[in-house]
Amino acid sequence: MPLEPYIATERRQSAKAREILNLPFNRSRSNVHSQNGEDGIIRYLLDRLPPIPQWFIEFGAWDGRHLSNCAALAEQGWSGLFIEADPDKHTLLTANYAGLPRVICHNAKVASAGASSLDSLVQSCGLPLEVGLLSIDIDGNDYHVWRGTELVRPSIVLIEFNQTIPADVVYVQPDDPQEAFGSSLAALTDLAAEKGYRLAAATEWNVFFVLETLCEAAELRTYYPEDVKTPEFELRLFYGTNGRCVTTGLRNLIWHNVSFAEDALQILPPDLIAHPEGQTPAYYQALVARRAELKDTDREHPPMATLDRPKGSPL
């Protein structure tokens, strides 16, 4: 396999990463409690937007400090609501904010609808619906929880996306908290547009959306997903006329820290990796068997081998 395409790809990705890191919001990155510079980006946005409510909501909040996107705001005098589903983490959360009545700690699992939706939880607590910053980080169902939020109206939404999905792919995981897959940046950007928000910044894991009216009032620079997303966690797969799959990018399941070889992604066994034209009847029989194993029942778009195959072949 020639090395040049890989080098060229790496160069393009490095150039793109440098371009993204030089964007104004990225130059403002810093951490007080956040993971990837979100605290600094929040300050960058607050310094440029008209005044917004000094009221935050964050879930899952963990202990309210560890990798928190709102702990720094609480330390700066904001009021807020931390929501954490895990009882042990909620105990730590409550201890960390004991004696600070302007910060409320709630033990609940936020759902996309019903009594556990964000709208219902906020109303049941008798809290304001106008929010300065909403931070959503629940490792999967983030999209659906925000989609189901209609009454709570944040000025800024900070929400996690699946960073392994390329910027041009619209993918929404099923509305199931147990799925824990995550949705793409492009899908969240489409949802944001429907709700009247624009993409204002992003880190490796989180994206910031700001109300369109505020962006216009502040003349804030906004972006498309491909403007702000780096490809460092992506794996791209392509294949040849011989059926061999080739990859470029990160071959590692980052949340599990499991690396894998390109051979693990091959769809065809080695004896079937060949151009399908002009093969023996035994080859076609084996290919049909492999298709059956993969439960490929879609005959609307037949493989090219079926368009010009030897007479009498089983395909």
LINDA-V666475 format. One line per field, one symbol per residue. ss: DSSP state (@ for helix, = for strand, . for the rest). phi: phi as a letter, one per 30 degrees, with the letter a starting at -180 (. if undefined). burial: b if it has 24 or more other C-alpha atoms within 12 Angstrom, else e. Layout:
ss: ???
phi: ???
burial: ???
This chain:
ss: ...@@@@@@@@@@@@@@@@@@....@@@.........@@@@@@@@@@@......=====...........@@@@@...======..@@@@@@@@@@......=====...=..@@@=@@@@@@@.....=======.....@@@@@@.....========........................@@@@@@@@@@@.======...======@@@@@@@....=.@@@@......=====.....=====..==....==..@@@@....@@@........@@@@@@@@@@@@@..........@@@.........
phi: .edeeddddddddddddddddcdedddcdaccbdcbideddededddcddebedbcbbaddhcibdhdcbeddddcjdcabcbbddddddddedddcdibddcccbcacdcdaidcddeddddddicdcdbdbcccbbhkdeedddedcbcdbddbccbdbdddcedcccbbdedbeddhcjcddddddddeddcibbdcaacdcbbccbeedddddchddbbceddbcdcdccbcbbbcddidcbbbjdcadddchccbdeddcddcdedcdadddiddedddddddddddddhdcdcdbddedddbceeiddd
burial: eeeeeeeeeeeeeeeebeebbebebbebbeebbbebbbbbbbbbbbeebeeebbbbbbbbbbbbbebbbbbbbbeeebbbbbbbbeeebbeebbebbeeeeebbbbbbbbbbeeebbbbbbbeeeebbbbbbbbbbbbbbbbbbbbbbbeebbbbbbbbbbbbbbbbbeebbbeeeeeeebbbbbbbbbbbbeebbbbbbbbbbbbbbbbbbebbeeeebbbbbbbbbbbbbbbbeeeeeebbbbbbbbbbeeeeeeeeeeeeeeebbeeebbeebbebeeebbebbbeeeeeeeeeeeeeeeebeeeeeeeeeb
